[in-house]
Amino acid sequence: MPTEWRKSGIEVVGDIPWGTHFCHFYETKEDLFDILIPYFKAGLENNEFCVWVISPPHSEEETREALRRGIPDVDQRMAAGDIEVLPCAQRYLKDGAFDQHRGIDGWRKKLTRALVKGYAGMRTNGDEAWLTKENWNDFFQYEEKLNNVIVNQRIIVLCTYLLSLLSASHVFDVAHTHEFAIARRHGRWEVLESPDLKQAKAELKRINEELEQRVAEMTRDVKVRNRELRELAARFAGVAEEERRRLSRELHDSIGQNLVTLSMDMKAISDSLTADSVATTRSRLGRALNYLQETIGYIRDLMVELRPPDLDDYGLAAALRWYADRFAQRTEAAVSVDCGLETLRLPPEVETAFFRIAQEALTNVARHASANRVELALQILPDLVRLTVVDNGVGFDPDAVPHPLGVKAGWGLITMWERAKSIGGGLRVESTSGKGTRITVELERGPNADTSPSG
């Protein structure tokens, strides 16, 4: 059973686990009640079945009255069967003699009934003032057996001993058979722990310190790995962007130019064929020329998708306007763009990251949102750059799947989040089912940030 800690109700003791077996040495009736009343009060408050076994010189009525003073609703609790007050003869003795088996079996049966009734467990007390020289040894054999019986069981046992009835050797026996003892010394309650318990606590402290150290080391390792992964992702994004740029140039400089030249040559050949005998050839060249023109158009589209020339030549604002126009043509959605001063420029890596986030956001709108209106806004302030993309689409439930973004995150959202992190920015996604989605990416800028006009 996993360790479950329970409130003892005794300030000097604090919380204790199920299966605890400890003792209490007392000199006066006040000492006894000072410990047992809060002990049982805590048990009742935490849904534990309670059993108090009393012994002369304390009477049952005196015990109930002490409970009433400390626990206002104890009469209702007793009527409900939450707590029992039993004389020691009923609990331990059979025909006036102590019976070990009766004692242990009795606790087992009471615990079973308590759990069946829905109690969290059971806490007990036995006042051992009834012990005599004749049954002392048998009782301490019982105490040692009880230690084994209650291990991993939902029970707490507190045994109380009247000091005036004990010899020095008896006190030693009692302390030896319990995990720890409590007693009032010089007006203060103190805890006396057994050597085994002290050793176990020291070992537990050592293990906890080792675990804390390992957790700290693992946390540091995770932070390092996360930083390395982000750096790798940033390098990968940079390499990918450079490869887009190179591939766009290759398409333009090699394949694009070759296709344009081929198109011009085919048109010249077609124009030179004027005789009726070559009508079939002219028709075939015409079809080939149409296919060639379509291919040239496709390659040009691919080039600008890979790396829009406006992004390098005119900056982020111009590239966003260009892409928004293309998006509106493809989807027939109404797109409004507010980019402020289009001539302001940002560092290339920042412009690239913001453009790719906007591109991914609009792609998500086209694929998932079913929106007919999109608003795109770019603000370049002295201390902040902010981009927002708002649609009036179907939206979604942000609580559907948890993620560091606080939303259901597919690859599109994760890519946007990573791009924002790679430049030191942040991404926020707000959405409501049936009411659209707002994506905001922000980057704080230092006092000396470069914002120069495009040349």
C-alpha positions in Angstrom: 0.0 0.0 0.0 1.4 3.4 -0.9 2.3 5.5 2.2 -0.7 7.7 3.1 -0.1 10.3 5.8 -2.8 11.1 8.4 -3.2 14.0 10.8 -2.4 12.7 14.3 -4.1 15.8 16.0 -1.1 15.8 18.4 1.0 19.0 17.7 4.3 17.5 18.8 3.8 14.4 16.6 2.3 15.9 13.4 1.3 13.7 10.5 1.8 9.9 10.7 1.3 7.1 8.2 -1.1 4.2 8.4 0.3 1.3 10.4 1.9 3.6 13.1 2.1 2.0 16.6 3.2 4.5 19.3 2.8 5.1 23.0 2.1 7.8 25.5 3.3 8.0 29.1 1.1 10.1 31.3 1.1 11.1 35.0 -2.3 12.8 35.4 -5.8 12.6 34.0 -5.2 16.0 32.3 -2.1 14.5 30.6 -4.2 11.7 29.2 -7.0 13.8 27.9 -4.6 16.5 26.5 -3.4 13.9 24.1 -6.3 11.6 23.4 -9.1 14.2 22.8 -7.3 16.0 19.9 -6.1 12.5 18.7 -9.7 11.2 18.3 -11.0 14.6 17.1 -8.6 14.5 14.2 -9.6 10.9 13.4 -13.3 11.8 13.4 -12.7 14.8 11.1 -10.9 12.6 8.7 -13.5 9.9 8.4 -11.8 7.3 10.6 -13.5 4.8 12.9 -12.3 5.5 16.5 -12.1 3.1 19.4 -11.0 4.2 22.9 -10.4 1.4 25.4 -10.4 2.8 28.9 -9.1 1.4 32.2 -9.6 2.2 35.9 -9.3 4.6 37.5 -11.0 6.4 34.6 -14.7 5.7 34.2 -16.7 5.5 31.0 -18.9 8.5 32.0 -15.8 10.6 32.8 -14.3 9.7 29.4 -17.5 10.6 27.5 -17.7 13.9 29.4 -14.1 14.8 28.4 -15.0 14.0 24.8 -18.0 16.3 24.9 -15.8 19.2 26.1 -13.3 18.7 23.2 -15.7 17.5 20.5 -19.0 19.3 20.5 -20.8 16.8 18.3 -19.5 13.6 19.9 -22.9 12.4 21.1 -24.1 12.4 17.5 -20.9 10.7 16.5 -21.4 8.0 19.1 -25.0 7.5 18.1 -23.9 7.1 14.5 -21.3 4.5 15.5 -18.3 6.7 14.5 -16.6 6.2 17.9 -16.8 3.6 20.6 -15.7 3.8 24.3 -15.0 0.3 25.6 -13.9 -1.0 29.1 -10.6 -2.9 29.0 -12.3 -6.1 30.2 -14.5 -6.2 27.2 -11.7 -5.6 24.8 -8.7 -7.6 26.2 -9.9 -10.0 28.9 -11.6 -13.4 28.7 -12.9 -14.8 32.0 -10.6 -12.3 33.8 -7.4 -13.3 31.9 -5.6 -11.6 29.1 -6.0 -13.3 25.7 -3.5 -12.3 23.0 -5.6 -13.9 20.2 -8.7 -12.1 21.4 -6.9 -8.8 21.3 -5.4 -9.1 17.8 -8.5 -10.8 16.2 -10.7 -8.1 17.7 -8.8 -5.4 16.0 -8.8 -7.2 12.7 -12.6 -7.6 12.8 -13.2 -4.0 13.8 -10.9 -2.7 11.0 -12.7 -4.9 8.4 -16.1 -3.7 9.5 -15.0 -0.1 9.4 -13.6 -0.4 5.9 -16.8 -2.1 4.7 -18.9 0.7 6.1 -16.8 3.3 4.1 -14.5 4.6 6.8 -11.0 5.6 5.6 -9.5 3.4 8.3 -9.4 3.1 12.1 -7.5 4.7 15.0 -7.5 3.2 18.4 -6.2 3.8 21.9 -5.8 1.3 24.7 -5.1 2.5 28.3 -2.9 -0.2 29.8 -3.4 0.8 33.5 -5.1 -2.6 34.0 -1.9 -4.6 33.5 -0.5 -6.7 36.4 2.8 -8.5 36.9 1.1 -11.8 35.9 0.1 -10.7 32.4 2.9 -8.2 31.7 5.1 -10.6 29.6 2.1 -11.9 27.6 0.9 -8.4 26.9 4.3 -7.4 25.5 4.4 -10.4 23.3 1.0 -9.2 22.0 2.4 -5.7 21.4 5.3 -7.2 19.3 2.9 -9.3 17.3 0.6 -6.3 16.8 3.5 -4.4 15.2 3.6 -7.1 12.4 -0.2 -7.3 12.1 -0.8 -3.6 11.4 2.0 -3.1 8.9 0.4 -1.8 5.6 -3.0 -1.7 7.2 -5.3 1.3 7.6 -5.0 1.5 11.3 -3.2 3.7 13.9 -2.6 2.4 17.4 -1.8 4.6 20.4 -1.1 2.8 23.7 -1.2 4.9 26.9 0.7 4.0 30.1 0.3 5.4 33.6 3.9 6.1 34.8 3.1 5.6 38.5 2.4 2.0 37.8 5.6 1.3 35.8 9.1 0.3 36.9 12.2 1.6 35.0 12.4 -1.8 33.2 8.8 -1.6 32.2 9.3 1.9 30.8 12.2 0.5 28.7 10.0 -2.5 27.5 7.2 -0.1 26.5 9.6 2.2 24.5 11.2 -0.8 22.9 8.0 -2.2 21.5 6.7 1.0 20.0 7.9 3.2 17.1 8.2 6.2 19.4 6.9 7.5 22.7 5.5 10.9 23.8 5.6 12.3 27.4 5.4 15.6 29.2 8.8 16.7 30.5 9.3 20.0 32.3 5.9 21.1 31.2 6.4 20.4 27.5 5.4 17.4 25.4 8.4 15.7 23.8 8.9 12.7 21.5 11.3 9.9 22.2 12.2 8.0 19.1 13.5 4.4 19.0 17.0 3.9 17.4 15.4 2.0 14.5 13.1 4.9 13.8 15.9 7.5 14.0 18.0 5.4 11.6 15.0 5.1 9.2 14.4 8.8 9.3 18.1 9.5 8.7 18.0 7.1 5.8 14.8 8.6 4.4 16.3 12.1 4.6 19.4 10.9 2.8 17.3 9.3 0.1 15.1 12.5 -0.3 18.2 14.7 -0.6 19.6 12.3 -3.3 16.3 12.4 -5.1 16.1 16.2 -4.9 19.6 16.4 -6.3 18.8 14.0 -9.1 15.6 15.9 -10.0 17.6 19.2 -10.0 20.2 17.6 -12.3 17.5 16.2 -14.6 15.7 19.6 -14.7 19.0 21.2 -15.7 19.6 18.5 -18.3 16.0 19.0 -19.7 16.6 22.8 -19.9 19.9 22.3 -21.7 18.3 19.8 -24.1 15.4 22.2 -24.8 17.8 25.0 -25.5 19.8 22.8 -27.8 16.7 21.7 -29.6 15.5 25.3 -30.0 18.9 26.3 -31.3 18.9 23.4 -33.7 15.3 24.3 -34.8 16.5 27.9 -35.4 19.5 26.7 -37.4 17.3 24.3 -39.4 14.8 27.1 -40.1 17.7 29.3 -41.3 19.1 26.6 -43.5 15.7 25.8 -44.9 15.0 29.5 -45.7 18.4 29.8 -47.4 17.6 26.6 -49.4 14.3 28.1 -50.4 16.1 31.2 -51.6 18.7 29.2 -53.5 16.0 26.9 -55.1 14.0 30.0 -56.1 17.1 31.5 -57.8 17.8 28.2 -59.5 14.3 27.9 -60.8 14.5 31.5 -62.1 18.0 31.4 -63.5 18.1 28.0 -65.1 14.8 26.2 -65.6 12.7 29.4 -65.9 15.0 31.1 -68.4 15.3 27.9 -70.4 11.5 27.5 -70.6 11.1 31.1 -71.6 13.6 30.7 -74.4 11.9 27.5 -75.5 8.6 29.2 -75.5 9.9 32.0 -77.7 11.5 29.6 -80.1 8.3 27.5 -80.4 6.3 30.7 -81.0 8.7 31.8 -83.8 8.4 28.4 -85.4 4.6 28.5 -85.2 4.5 32.0 -86.7 6.8 30.8 -89.6 4.4 28.0 -90.6 1.9 29.7 -93.0 1.2 27.1 -95.7 -1.9 25.0 -95.6 0.2 21.8 -95.6 1.6 22.5 -92.2 -1.7 23.1 -90.4 -1.4 20.0 -88.3 2.1 21.0 -87.2 0.9 24.5 -86.2 -1.9 22.9 -84.1 0.5 20.7 -82.2 2.9 23.5 -81.6 0.1 25.6 -80.3 -0.9 23.0 -77.8 2.7 22.5 -76.7 3.0 26.3 -76.4 0.0 26.4 -74.1 1.4 23.6 -71.9 4.7 25.4 -71.8 3.1 28.7 -70.7 1.2 26.9 -68.0 4.5 25.3 -66.8 6.2 28.7 -66.7 3.3 30.2 -64.7 3.5 27.2 -62.2 7.2 27.6 -61.8 6.9 31.4 -61.2 4.2 30.7 -58.6 6.5 28.1 -57.0 9.4 30.6 -56.9 7.4 33.3 -55.1 6.0 30.7 -52.7 9.5 29.5 -51.9 10.8 32.9 -51.3 8.7 36.0 -52.2 10.9 38.6 -53.9 8.9 41.3 -52.1 10.2 40.0 -48.7 13.8 40.6 -49.7 13.3 43.7 -51.9 10.6 45.7 -50.1 10.2 44.1 -46.6 7.7 42.4 -44.4 4.7 44.7 -44.9 4.9 44.5 -48.7 5.3 40.7 -48.6 2.2 40.4 -46.3 0.1 42.5 -48.6 1.2 40.5 -51.6 0.5 37.2 -49.9 -2.9 38.4 -48.6 -3.9 39.3 -52.1 -3.0 35.8 -53.4 -4.9 34.2 -50.5 -8.0 36.3 -51.3 -7.8 35.2 -54.9 -7.5 31.5 -54.0 -10.2 31.3 -51.3 -12.5 34.2 -52.3 -12.4 35.3 -48.6 -12.5 39.0 -47.8 -9.0 39.9 -46.5 -8.2 43.3 -44.9 -4.6 44.2 -44.3 -3.3 47.0 -42.0 0.5 47.2 -42.0 1.1 50.8 -41.1 4.3 52.3 -42.5 5.3 49.8 -45.2 8.8 51.3 -45.6 10.0 50.3 -42.1 12.4 47.3 -42.1 13.3 44.7 -39.5 16.2 42.3 -39.2 15.9 39.7 -42.0 15.4 36.8 -39.6 12.6 38.6 -37.9 10.9 39.5 -41.1 11.2 35.9 -42.3 9.8 34.5 -39.1 6.8 36.9 -39.0 6.0 36.2 -42.7 6.1 32.4 -42.3 3.9 32.6 -39.2 1.4 34.7 -41.2 1.6 32.3 -44.1 1.0 29.3 -41.8 -1.9 31.0 -40.1 -3.6 31.8 -43.4 -3.0 28.2 -44.6 -4.8 27.0 -41.4 -7.7 29.4 -42.1 -8.0 27.9 -45.6 -7.8 24.3 -44.4 -9.9 24.3 -41.2 -11.7 27.6 -40.5 -14.3 27.8 -43.2 -14.0 31.6 -42.8 -15.2 34.3 -45.3 -13.4 37.2 -43.6 -9.8 37.6 -42.4 -8.1 40.6 -40.8 -4.3 40.8 -40.8 -2.5 43.6 -38.9 1.2 44.4 -38.4 2.3 47.0 -35.8 6.0 48.0 -35.7 6.4 50.1 -32.5 9.6 51.3 -30.9 9.5 48.6 -28.2 7.3 45.9 -29.8 6.5 44.2 -33.1 3.0 42.6 -33.2 1.3 40.6 -35.8 -2.4 39.5 -35.5 -4.4 37.2 -37.8 -8.1 37.1 -37.0 -10.8 35.0 -38.8 -14.5 34.6 -38.4 -14.4 30.8 -38.9 -15.6 27.8 -37.0 -13.0 28.2 -34.2 -12.3 25.4 -31.7 -12.2 24.5 -28.0 -8.8 25.5 -26.6 -9.3 23.0 -23.7 -9.8 20.0 -26.0 -6.1 19.0 -26.0 -3.6 20.6 -23.6 -0.3 22.0 -25.0 2.2 24.6 -24.1 0.3 27.0 -26.3 -2.8 26.2 -24.2 -4.7 25.0 -27.3 -5.1 21.9 -29.5 -1.9 22.0 -31.4 -1.4 20.4 -34.8 1.9 20.8 -36.7 0.8 24.2 -38.0 0.5 25.7 -34.6 3.6 24.0 -33.3 5.6 25.3 -36.2 4.3 28.9 -35.6 5.1 28.6 -31.9 8.7 27.4 -32.6 9.3 30.1 -35.2 8.2 32.8 -32.6 10.5 31.2 -29.9 13.4 31.1 -32.3 13.5 34.9 -32.5 12.7 35.4 -28.8 9.0 36.2 -29.4 5.8 34.7 -28.1 2.7 33.3 -29.7 -0.8 33.4 -28.3 -3.8 31.6 -29.7 -7.4 32.5 -28.7 -10.4 30.7 -30.1 -14.0 29.9 -29.3 -16.1 27.3 -31.0 -18.3 29.0 -33.6 -16.7 32.4 -33.1 -13.4 32.3 -34.9 -9.7 32.4 -34.0 -7.2 35.1 -33.2 -3.4 34.4 -33.5 -1.0 37.0 -32.0 2.7 36.9 -32.3 4.8 39.5 -30.4 8.5 40.4 -30.2 9.8 42.9 -27.7 12.5 45.2 -29.1 15.4 46.9 -27.3 15.8 50.7 -27.2 18.4 50.5 -29.9 16.5 48.3 -32.3 17.1 49.0 -36.0 14.0 50.3 -37.9 15.3 51.7 -41.1 13.4 52.6 -44.2 13.8 50.3 -47.2 16.1 51.5 -49.8 
